[in-house]
Amino acid sequence: MRLEKRDTTFVISPDLRSKIVATIDIQALETLLQWLPANARDWYLKPFLLPIPDSAASVREDSDSNSVQARATIPDIEIVIRVSDPVIQNLLEDVWQPYWSTFSDEELRITDEPMPGLERAKRRRFG
C-alpha cells in the first residue's frame, strides 16, 4: 500500500488544515498521506476532519461527558488502528500523540481502547 517514494508534492492546503481537528499532529498526518497512493488519502484523512454542523450528531459518546471514563471513551468513528506497514504505523502513531497528551495520568491509565499511539503515549508517560 505504501508508495516506493514519498510524494512530497502532496500538501494539506491551509483551507483543509483549518478543517482538521486540533488534537492531532497535522504535519505527521501530511507525511503519512504523502506515503499513500492518491486514491487512499481521503479514507485516512476523513476521520480527522471536523464534523460539519449537520453531521455533528453522528459522532457520539456513550456516557456522561463529565466523567473520567467518558473522557477515555473514543467517539464512534471509523479510523485506521493498525496497519502491517511499519513506516505507516509509526506515522499513524505520530499523528495521534498530541491527542494522548491531553489526557491526565488517570485518564491515560484507564484507557484501553486499541487506538493508534496509545501504547507509545503510555510508555512515554509512565516508562
MODELLER restraints for C-alpha pairs under 7 A, 6 or more apart:
rsr = mdl.restraints
at = mdl.atoms
rsr.add(forms.Gaussian(group=physical.xy_distance, feature=features.Distance(at['CA:1:A'], at['CA:36:A']), mean=6.76, stdev=0.5))
rsr.add(forms.Gaussian(group=physical.xy_distance, feature=features.Distance(at['CA:2:A'], at['CA:35:A']), mean=5.56, stdev=0.5))
rsr.add(forms.Gaussian(group=physical.xy_distance, feature=features.Distance(at['CA:2:A'], at['CA:36:A']), mean=5.23, stdev=0.5))
rsr.add(forms.Gaussian(group=physical.xy_distance, feature=features.Distance(at['CA:3:A'], at['CA:35:A']), mean=5.38, stdev=0.5))
rsr.add(forms.Gaussian(group=physical.xy_distance, feature=features.Distance(at['CA:3:A'], at['CA:36:A']), mean=5.75, stdev=0.5))
rsr.add(forms.Gaussian(group=physical.xy_distance, feature=features.Distance(at['CA:3:A'], at['CA:37:A']), mean=6.32, stdev=0.5))
rsr.add(forms.Gaussian(group=physical.xy_distance, feature=features.Distance(at['CA:5:A'], at['CA:35:A']), mean=7.00, stdev=0.5))
rsr.add(forms.Gaussian(group=physical.xy_distance, feature=features.Distance(at['CA:6:A'], at['CA:34:A']), mean=5.37, stdev=0.5))
rsr.add(forms.Gaussian(group=physical.xy_distance, feature=features.Distance(at['CA:6:A'], at['CA:35:A']), mean=4.69, stdev=0.5))
rsr.add(forms.Gaussian(group=physical.xy_distance, feature=features.Distance(at['CA:7:A'], at['CA:34:A']), mean=4.81, stdev=0.5))
rsr.add(forms.Gaussian(group=physical.xy_distance, feature=features.Distance(at['CA:7:A'], at['CA:35:A']), mean=6.27, stdev=0.5))
rsr.add(forms.Gaussian(group=physical.xy_distance, feature=features.Distance(at['CA:8:A'], at['CA:34:A']), mean=6.02, stdev=0.5))
rsr.add(forms.Gaussian(group=physical.xy_distance, feature=features.Distance(at['CA:10:A'], at['CA:34:A']), mean=5.94, stdev=0.5))
rsr.add(forms.Gaussian(group=physical.xy_distance, feature=features.Distance(at['CA:11:A'], at['CA:30:A']), mean=6.40, stdev=0.5))
rsr.add(forms.Gaussian(group=physical.xy_distance, feature=features.Distance(at['CA:12:A'], at['CA:30:A']), mean=6.21, stdev=0.5))
rsr.add(forms.Gaussian(group=physical.xy_distance, feature=features.Distance(at['CA:19:A'], at['CA:49:A']), mean=5.57, stdev=0.5))
rsr.add(forms.Gaussian(group=physical.xy_distance, feature=features.Distance(at['CA:19:A'], at['CA:50:A']), mean=5.51, stdev=0.5))
rsr.add(forms.Gaussian(group=physical.xy_distance, feature=features.Distance(at['CA:20:A'], at['CA:48:A']), mean=5.52, stdev=0.5))
rsr.add(forms.Gaussian(group=physical.xy_distance, feature=features.Distance(at['CA:20:A'], at['CA:49:A']), mean=4.37, stdev=0.5))
rsr.add(forms.Gaussian(group=physical.xy_distance, feature=features.Distance(at['CA:20:A'], at['CA:50:A']), mean=5.51, stdev=0.5))
rsr.add(forms.Gaussian(group=physical.xy_distance, feature=features.Distance(at['CA:21:A'], at['CA:48:A']), mean=5.76, stdev=0.5))
rsr.add(forms.Gaussian(group=physical.xy_distance, feature=features.Distance(at['CA:21:A'], at['CA:49:A']), mean=5.89, stdev=0.5))
rsr.add(forms.Gaussian(group=physical.xy_distance, feature=features.Distance(at['CA:21:A'], at['CA:50:A']), mean=5.46, stdev=0.5))
rsr.add(forms.Gaussian(group=physical.xy_distance, feature=features.Distance(at['CA:23:A'], at['CA:98:A']), mean=5.50, stdev=0.5))
rsr.add(forms.Gaussian(group=physical.xy_distance, feature=features.Distance(at['CA:23:A'], at['CA:99:A']), mean=4.74, stdev=0.5))
rsr.add(forms.Gaussian(group=physical.xy_distance, feature=features.Distance(at['CA:24:A'], at['CA:95:A']), mean=5.42, stdev=0.5))
rsr.add(forms.Gaussian(group=physical.xy_distance, feature=features.Distance(at['CA:24:A'], at['CA:96:A']), mean=5.31, stdev=0.5))
rsr.add(forms.Gaussian(group=physical.xy_distance, feature=features.Distance(at['CA:24:A'], at['CA:97:A']), mean=6.74, stdev=0.5))
rsr.add(forms.Gaussian(group=physical.xy_distance, feature=features.Distance(at['CA:24:A'], at['CA:98:A']), mean=5.16, stdev=0.5))
rsr.add(forms.Gaussian(group=physical.xy_distance, feature=features.Distance(at['CA:24:A'], at['CA:99:A']), mean=5.62, stdev=0.5))
rsr.add(forms.Gaussian(group=physical.xy_distance, feature=features.Distance(at['CA:25:A'], at['CA:94:A']), mean=6.89, stdev=0.5))
rsr.add(forms.Gaussian(group=physical.xy_distance, feature=features.Distance(at['CA:25:A'], at['CA:95:A']), mean=4.66, stdev=0.5))
rsr.add(forms.Gaussian(group=physical.xy_distance, feature=features.Distance(at['CA:25:A'], at['CA:96:A']), mean=6.63, stdev=0.5))
rsr.add(forms.Gaussian(group=physical.xy_distance, feature=features.Distance(at['CA:25:A'], at['CA:98:A']), mean=6.17, stdev=0.5))
rsr.add(forms.Gaussian(group=physical.xy_distance, feature=features.Distance(at['CA:26:A'], at['CA:95:A']), mean=6.80, stdev=0.5))
rsr.add(forms.Gaussian(group=physical.xy_distance, feature=features.Distance(at['CA:28:A'], at['CA:91:A']), mean=6.19, stdev=0.5))
rsr.add(forms.Gaussian(group=physical.xy_distance, feature=features.Distance(at['CA:28:A'], at['CA:94:A']), mean=6.04, stdev=0.5))
rsr.add(forms.Gaussian(group=physical.xy_distance, feature=features.Distance(at['CA:28:A'], at['CA:95:A']), mean=5.17, stdev=0.5))
rsr.add(forms.Gaussian(group=physical.xy_distance, feature=features.Distance(at['CA:29:A'], at['CA:95:A']), mean=5.51, stdev=0.5))
rsr.add(forms.Gaussian(group=physical.xy_distance, feature=features.Distance(at['CA:32:A'], at['CA:88:A']), mean=6.32, stdev=0.5))
rsr.add(forms.Gaussian(group=physical.xy_distance, feature=features.Distance(at['CA:32:A'], at['CA:91:A']), mean=5.67, stdev=0.5))
rsr.add(forms.Gaussian(group=physical.xy_distance, feature=features.Distance(at['CA:32:A'], at['CA:92:A']), mean=6.93, stdev=0.5))
rsr.add(forms.Gaussian(group=physical.xy_distance, feature=features.Distance(at['CA:33:A'], at['CA:41:A']), mean=5.68, stdev=0.5))
rsr.add(forms.Gaussian(group=physical.xy_distance, feature=features.Distance(at['CA:47:A'], at['CA:77:A']), mean=6.78, stdev=0.5))
rsr.add(forms.Gaussian(group=physical.xy_distance, feature=features.Distance(at['CA:47:A'], at['CA:78:A']), mean=6.64, stdev=0.5))
rsr.add(forms.Gaussian(group=physical.xy_distance, feature=features.Distance(at['CA:47:A'], at['CA:79:A']), mean=6.00, stdev=0.5))
rsr.add(forms.Gaussian(group=physical.xy_distance, feature=features.Distance(at['CA:59:A'], at['CA:75:A']), mean=6.00, stdev=0.5))
rsr.add(forms.Gaussian(group=physical.xy_distance, feature=features.Distance(at['CA:59:A'], at['CA:76:A']), mean=5.92, stdev=0.5))
rsr.add(forms.Gaussian(group=physical.xy_distance, feature=features.Distance(at['CA:59:A'], at['CA:77:A']), mean=6.69, stdev=0.5))
rsr.add(forms.Gaussian(group=physical.xy_distance, feature=features.Distance(at['CA:60:A'], at['CA:75:A']), mean=5.55, stdev=0.5))
rsr.add(forms.Gaussian(group=physical.xy_distance, feature=features.Distance(at['CA:60:A'], at['CA:76:A']), mean=6.23, stdev=0.5))
rsr.add(forms.Gaussian(group=physical.xy_distance, feature=features.Distance(at['CA:61:A'], at['CA:73:A']), mean=6.78, stdev=0.5))
rsr.add(forms.Gaussian(group=physical.xy_distance, feature=features.Distance(at['CA:61:A'], at['CA:75:A']), mean=5.27, stdev=0.5))
rsr.add(forms.Gaussian(group=physical.xy_distance, feature=features.Distance(at['CA:63:A'], at['CA:70:A']), mean=5.38, stdev=0.5))
rsr.add(forms.Gaussian(group=physical.xy_distance, feature=features.Distance(at['CA:64:A'], at['CA:70:A']), mean=5.86, stdev=0.5))
rsr.add(forms.Gaussian(group=physical.xy_distance, feature=features.Distance(at['CA:65:A'], at['CA:71:A']), mean=6.45, stdev=0.5))
rsr.add(forms.Gaussian(group=physical.xy_distance, feature=features.Distance(at['CA:68:A'], at['CA:107:A']), mean=6.12, stdev=0.5))
rsr.add(forms.Gaussian(group=physical.xy_distance, feature=features.Distance(at['CA:72:A'], at['CA:107:A']), mean=5.88, stdev=0.5))
rsr.add(forms.Gaussian(group=physical.xy_distance, feature=features.Distance(at['CA:72:A'], at['CA:111:A']), mean=5.25, stdev=0.5))
rsr.add(forms.Gaussian(group=physical.xy_distance, feature=features.Distance(at['CA:81:A'], at['CA:114:A']), mean=6.94, stdev=0.5))
rsr.add(forms.Gaussian(group=physical.xy_distance, feature=features.Distance(at['CA:81:A'], at['CA:115:A']), mean=5.61, stdev=0.5))
rsr.add(forms.Gaussian(group=physical.xy_distance, feature=features.Distance(at['CA:81:A'], at['CA:116:A']), mean=5.31, stdev=0.5))
rsr.add(forms.Gaussian(group=physical.xy_distance, feature=features.Distance(at['CA:82:A'], at['CA:89:A']), mean=6.41, stdev=0.5))
rsr.add(forms.Gaussian(group=physical.xy_distance, feature=features.Distance(at['CA:82:A'], at['CA:116:A']), mean=6.92, stdev=0.5))
rsr.add(forms.Gaussian(group=physical.xy_distance, feature=features.Distance(at['CA:83:A'], at['CA:89:A']), mean=5.67, stdev=0.5))
rsr.add(forms.Gaussian(group=physical.xy_distance, feature=features.Distance(at['CA:92:A'], at['CA:116:A']), mean=6.40, stdev=0.5))
rsr.add(forms.Gaussian(group=physical.xy_distance, feature=features.Distance(at['CA:93:A'], at['CA:116:A']), mean=4.99, stdev=0.5))
rsr.add(forms.Gaussian(group=physical.xy_distance, feature=features.Distance(at['CA:93:A'], at['CA:117:A']), mean=4.03, stdev=0.5))
rsr.add(forms.Gaussian(group=physical.xy_distance, feature=features.Distance(at['CA:94:A'], at['CA:117:A']), mean=6.80, stdev=0.5))
rsr.add(forms.Gaussian(group=physical.xy_distance, feature=features.Distance(at['CA:96:A'], at['CA:116:A']), mean=6.41, stdev=0.5))
rsr.add(forms.Gaussian(group=physical.xy_distance, feature=features.Distance(at['CA:96:A'], at['CA:117:A']), mean=5.79, stdev=0.5))
rsr.add(forms.Gaussian(group=physical.xy_distance, feature=features.Distance(at['CA:97:A'], at['CA:117:A']), mean=6.20, stdev=0.5))
rsr.add(forms.Gaussian(group=physical.xy_distance, feature=features.Distance(at['CA:97:A'], at['CA:121:A']), mean=6.68, stdev=0.5))
rsr.add(forms.Gaussian(group=physical.xy_distance, feature=features.Distance(at['CA:100:A'], at['CA:118:A']), mean=6.81, stdev=0.5))
rsr.add(forms.Gaussian(group=physical.xy_distance, feature=features.Distance(at['CA:100:A'], at['CA:121:A']), mean=6.35, stdev=0.5))
rsr.add(forms.Gaussian(group=physical.xy_distance, feature=features.Distance(at['CA:108:A'], at['CA:122:A']), mean=6.93, stdev=0.5))
